[in-house]
Structure formats: structure tokens, C-alpha cells
Amino acid sequence: MIGVVEAMNEVSHEKSSARRPTGFGVFRLRRFARRDDGSVAVEFALVAAPFFALLFAIMETALVFFAGQALETASADSSRLILTGQAQTQGLTASTFKDAVCAKIFALFDCQKGVYVDVKKYTSFASIDLSKPVDSDGNLKKDLSFQPGGPCEIVVVRLLYEFPIYVSMGFNLSDMNGGKRLLVATSVFRNEPYQGSCS
């Protein structure tokens, strides 16, 4: 009986060895195909670049909105100097008015070098021109004026800032030359009769 079992074991061993490929290279190849130790690292490498690009684009978009809101707040606050006649009676110039504007903007961007102030008076609300002061090449026109107007005159105060765009992800987030987005904060109002009455 023992001899029969041994003979059967020999036959099955011969059959299994006949089915099993021989050679060191084939063995290593099968062993490599079954391994999945580095699959997470490979998958992360495939999605890392788009993930970080999307993350930076979201943060940059949030910064653009935050900078725009800071500009709007500074425009509304500093426009009151002209609306109430303080800028006119104190003899504020374009430079001193810009200093008042920059006092309202805290550490978000370089206000003195980056923000442009445009103050114009108009004869009627219908004649107001709110088009972007950008030339055909996408550059900001820097020939801005400072006309605070007199009592009861219509005045438009605009603060302009060229915000640099670094991560656009294929979207056209920049509207100026050099990959910048023009942020514009506008205040339109009629001056108060700060000298007693309107002339």
C-alpha cells in the first residue's frame, strides 16, 4: 500500500512540474505581477499634478475675490471724503487722496505701487463712462485724472489694481497683457451741498 501511495505522489509531482514553467526569469515575472506594494505611490503620482494645480487655482481665485472686496471697501470708505466735501475743503491732491485710499487697504497687496486712482466729474449720470481703461494691447492706461468736483456735482471714483494670475488651468482668468486680471472698484455719487447750497 505504501508503494502505491509513493508511486501516485511521484506521478502527481511529475504532472505539476510539467505544468509549472521553469526558469528564473519567468518566476520573477510572475512574482512581480502579483506584487502591489507601490500601486498607491504610482496612483498618487498620476493624480498629484492635477490635484495641486486645482488646489492652487482655488486658492488664487479666493485671493482675487478677497482683493476685489478689499478694493470695494476702500473705494466706498475713501469716496466719502469727496462726497462730504472734505477732500475739496482740505485741498487734497491726487497723491494725498491715494494715501487716504491706501490707509484703508491692509497688507493684501502693495497699494502705493499697485493701485491706481481715477476720479472724474460728470454733468449727468447718462454721460458716465465706465469702460475699462485698457488699450488694444491689454495694457492699463495710466493717464488717470483727479477731479473731485464741487457741491452737488456727479463724481465717479474708481480704484484699479492689476492682480497677477499664476494658475489659470486653461480658463481665461486674465483679461490684461502679462497674465493679469484688472480689479476695478467703482463708486458713483452726487456730492453733498457741503457749502450750504448747490450752485
C-alpha positions as CSV (number, residue, x, y, z in Angstrom):
1,M,0.0,0.0,0.0
2,I,2.8,2.4,0.9
3,G,4.4,1.7,-2.5
4,V,1.2,2.6,-4.4
5,V,1.0,5.9,-2.5
6,E,4.6,6.7,-3.3
7,A,4.1,6.0,-6.9
8,M,1.0,8.2,-7.0
9,N,2.9,11.1,-5.4
10,E,5.7,10.7,-7.9
11,V,3.2,10.9,-10.8
12,S,1.4,13.9,-9.4
13,H,4.7,15.6,-8.8
14,E,5.8,15.0,-12.4
15,K,2.5,16.4,-13.7
16,S,2.7,19.5,-11.6
17,S,6.3,20.1,-12.5
18,A,5.4,19.6,-16.2
19,R,2.7,22.3,-15.8
20,R,4.9,24.8,-13.9
21,P,7.2,26.9,-16.2
22,T,10.9,26.6,-15.4
23,G,13.4,29.3,-15.4
24,F,14.4,32.1,-13.0
25,G,13.1,34.9,-15.3
26,V,9.6,33.5,-15.6
27,F,9.4,33.0,-11.8
28,R,10.5,36.6,-11.2
29,L,8.0,37.9,-13.7
30,R,5.1,36.1,-12.1
31,R,6.2,37.3,-8.7
32,F,6.4,40.9,-9.9
33,A,2.9,40.7,-11.5
34,R,1.4,39.6,-8.1
35,R,3.1,42.5,-6.2
36,D,1.0,45.6,-5.5
37,D,3.3,47.4,-2.9
38,G,3.9,50.5,-5.0
39,S,0.4,50.9,-6.6
40,V,-0.6,53.7,-4.2
41,A,2.6,55.7,-5.0
42,V,2.0,55.3,-8.7
43,E,-1.7,56.3,-8.5
44,F,-0.8,59.3,-6.4
45,A,1.9,60.3,-8.9
46,L,-0.7,60.3,-11.6
47,V,-3.2,62.5,-9.8
48,A,-0.8,64.7,-7.8
49,A,-0.1,67.3,-10.5
50,P,-3.8,68.0,-11.4
51,F,-4.7,67.9,-7.7
52,F,-2.2,70.5,-6.7
53,A,-2.9,72.7,-9.7
54,L,-6.6,72.6,-8.8
55,L,-5.8,73.4,-5.2
56,F,-3.7,76.4,-6.2
57,A,-6.3,77.6,-8.6
58,I,-8.9,77.6,-5.9
59,M,-6.7,79.5,-3.5
60,E,-5.8,82.0,-6.2
61,T,-9.5,82.6,-7.1
62,A,-10.3,83.1,-3.4
63,L,-7.4,85.7,-3.2
64,V,-8.8,87.5,-6.3
65,F,-12.3,87.7,-4.7
66,F,-10.8,88.8,-1.4
67,A,-8.6,91.5,-3.1
68,G,-11.7,92.7,-5.0
69,Q,-13.7,93.0,-1.8
70,A,-10.9,94.9,-0.1
71,L,-10.8,97.3,-3.0
72,E,-14.5,97.8,-2.9
73,T,-14.4,98.6,0.8
74,A,-11.6,101.1,0.3
75,S,-13.5,102.7,-2.5
76,A,-16.6,103.2,-0.5
77,D,-14.8,104.5,2.6
78,S,-12.5,106.9,0.8
79,S,-15.2,108.2,-1.5
80,R,-16.9,109.7,1.5
81,L,-14.0,112.2,1.6
82,I,-15.2,113.6,-1.7
83,L,-18.9,113.1,-1.2
84,T,-18.9,115.2,2.0
85,G,-16.6,117.8,0.6
86,Q,-13.7,117.1,3.0
87,A,-11.3,116.4,0.1
88,Q,-12.2,119.7,-1.6
89,T,-12.1,121.9,1.5
90,Q,-8.9,120.4,2.8
91,G,-7.3,120.7,-0.7
92,L,-6.4,117.1,-1.1
93,T,-4.4,116.3,-4.2
94,A,-4.3,113.0,-6.2
95,S,-1.4,111.9,-4.1
96,T,-2.9,112.7,-0.7
97,F,-6.2,111.2,-1.7
98,K,-4.4,108.0,-2.7
99,D,-2.7,108.0,0.7
100,A,-6.2,108.0,2.2
101,V,-7.2,105.1,0.0
102,C,-4.2,103.1,0.9
103,A,-4.8,103.7,4.6
104,K,-8.0,101.5,4.1
105,I,-6.1,98.6,2.5
106,F,-4.1,96.4,4.8
107,A,-1.2,94.1,3.7
108,L,-3.1,92.4,0.9
109,F,-1.0,94.0,-1.9
110,D,1.3,96.9,-2.4
111,C,-1.2,99.8,-2.6
112,Q,1.2,102.6,-3.2
113,K,2.8,100.9,-6.3
114,G,-0.1,98.8,-7.5
115,V,-3.4,100.7,-7.0
116,Y,-4.4,103.5,-9.5
117,V,-7.0,106.1,-8.5
118,D,-9.2,107.7,-11.1
119,V,-11.6,110.4,-10.0
120,K,-13.8,112.2,-12.7
121,K,-16.8,114.5,-12.5
122,Y,-19.6,114.4,-15.0
123,T,-22.5,116.6,-15.9
124,S,-25.1,113.8,-15.9
125,F,-25.4,110.2,-14.9
126,A,-26.1,109.2,-18.5
127,S,-22.8,110.6,-19.6
128,I,-20.7,108.4,-17.3
129,D,-18.2,106.2,-19.0
130,L,-17.4,103.0,-17.0
131,S,-15.4,101.2,-19.7
132,K,-12.1,99.6,-18.6
133,P,-9.2,102.0,-19.1
134,V,-7.2,99.3,-21.1
135,D,-5.7,99.9,-24.6
136,S,-6.0,97.5,-27.5
137,D,-2.8,95.6,-26.4
138,G,-4.3,94.9,-23.0
139,N,-2.2,97.4,-21.1
140,L,-3.7,99.7,-18.4
141,K,-4.0,103.4,-19.5
142,K,-2.3,105.3,-16.7
143,D,-3.3,108.8,-17.7
144,L,-5.9,108.9,-14.9
145,S,-7.4,112.1,-13.5
146,F,-8.4,113.6,-10.2
147,Q,-11.5,115.8,-10.5
148,P,-13.4,115.7,-7.1
149,G,-15.9,118.2,-8.3
150,G,-17.9,120.8,-6.4
151,P,-21.1,120.7,-4.4
152,C,-23.9,118.6,-6.0
153,E,-21.7,117.5,-8.9
154,I,-21.7,113.9,-10.1
155,V,-18.4,112.1,-9.4
156,V,-17.1,108.7,-10.2
157,V,-14.3,107.3,-8.1
158,R,-12.5,104.2,-9.5
159,L,-9.7,102.2,-7.9
160,L,-7.8,99.9,-10.3
161,Y,-5.4,97.1,-9.5
162,E,-3.6,94.7,-11.8
163,F,-3.8,91.3,-10.0
164,P,-1.3,88.8,-11.2
165,I,-2.7,85.4,-12.3
166,Y,-0.3,82.4,-11.9
167,V,-2.6,79.3,-12.2
168,S,-5.3,79.6,-14.8
169,M,-5.8,75.9,-15.6
170,G,-6.8,76.6,-19.1
171,F,-9.5,79.2,-18.1
172,N,-9.2,82.8,-19.3
173,L,-8.9,84.4,-15.9
174,S,-6.6,87.1,-17.0
175,D,-8.1,90.0,-19.0
176,M,-4.9,92.0,-19.5
177,N,-1.5,91.7,-21.0
178,G,1.1,89.8,-18.9
179,G,-1.4,87.4,-17.3
180,K,-3.1,89.9,-15.0
181,R,-6.7,90.5,-14.0
182,L,-7.9,94.1,-13.7
183,L,-9.8,94.6,-10.5
184,V,-12.0,97.7,-10.5
185,A,-13.9,99.1,-7.6
186,T,-16.3,101.9,-8.5
187,S,-18.3,104.5,-6.5
188,V,-20.8,106.7,-8.3
189,F,-22.5,109.5,-6.4
190,R,-23.6,113.2,-6.3
191,N,-21.6,115.4,-3.9
192,E,-23.5,116.8,-1.0
193,P,-24.1,120.5,-0.8
194,Y,-21.2,120.9,1.7
195,Q,-21.0,124.7,1.1
196,G,-24.6,125.3,2.1
197,S,-26.4,125.0,-1.3
198,C,-25.9,123.8,-4.8
199,S,-24.8,126.5,-7.3
